[in-house]
Amino acid sequence: MSANLEQHNDRLCVLRVSGELKKSELDAVQSEFVQKIAGAGAVKLLVFLENFTGWERGEQWGDTD
């Protein structure tokens, strides 16, 4: 998986993205993040792009909500 979400404490999440990101991976990480921050109030998100090569071709990237 090229997207991994880690929770370091109540107020900090770290997203690590590497290689080629698939739309399905982004959708999964977004859902996981929403669950982690539900009711937590303000949370910081630190994003690391490690050897990031771009996005998977052919996917519907227009709607990332």
C-alpha positions as CSV (number, residue, x, y, z in Angstrom):
1,M,0.0,0.0,0.0
2,S,1.4,3.4,-0.9
3,A,-0.7,5.3,1.6
4,N,-0.4,4.7,5.4
5,L,-2.0,6.7,8.2
6,E,-0.5,6.6,11.7
7,Q,-1.9,8.2,14.8
8,H,0.9,9.4,17.1
9,N,-1.2,11.0,19.8
10,D,-4.6,12.5,20.3
11,R,-3.7,15.5,18.2
12,L,-1.3,14.3,15.5
13,C,-1.7,11.9,12.6
14,V,1.0,11.1,10.1
15,L,0.2,10.2,6.5
16,R,3.0,8.5,4.5
17,V,2.6,8.3,0.8
18,S,5.1,6.4,-1.4
19,G,5.2,5.1,-4.9
20,E,2.1,5.5,-7.1
21,L,-1.0,6.5,-5.3
22,K,-4.3,4.8,-6.3
23,K,-7.6,6.4,-5.9
24,S,-8.9,3.5,-3.8
25,E,-5.9,4.0,-1.4
26,L,-6.7,7.7,-1.0
27,D,-10.4,6.9,-0.4
28,A,-9.4,4.3,2.3
29,V,-7.0,6.7,4.1
30,Q,-9.6,9.5,4.0
31,S,-12.2,7.2,5.6
32,E,-9.7,6.1,8.3
33,F,-8.7,9.7,9.0
34,V,-12.4,10.8,9.5
35,Q,-12.9,7.9,12.0
36,K,-9.7,8.8,13.9
37,I,-10.6,12.5,14.3
38,A,-14.3,12.1,15.0
39,G,-15.0,14.0,18.2
40,A,-11.3,14.8,18.7
41,G,-11.5,18.4,17.7
42,A,-8.5,20.0,16.0
43,V,-6.0,17.5,14.8
44,K,-2.7,18.1,12.9
45,L,-1.8,16.1,9.9
46,L,1.8,15.7,8.8
47,V,2.3,14.3,5.3
48,F,5.5,12.6,4.1
49,L,5.9,11.9,0.4
50,E,8.6,9.2,0.2
51,N,9.6,8.3,-3.4
52,F,6.2,9.5,-4.5
53,T,5.9,8.9,-8.3
54,G,2.4,10.3,-8.9
55,W,-1.2,9.1,-9.2
56,E,-2.5,6.0,-10.9
57,R,-3.7,6.8,-14.4
58,G,-7.3,6.3,-15.5
59,E,-9.0,6.9,-12.2
60,Q,-11.6,9.5,-11.5
61,W,-9.5,12.0,-9.6
62,G,-11.9,14.9,-10.3
63,D,-13.9,14.1,-7.1
64,T,-11.7,13.7,-4.1
65,D,-14.3,14.5,-1.4
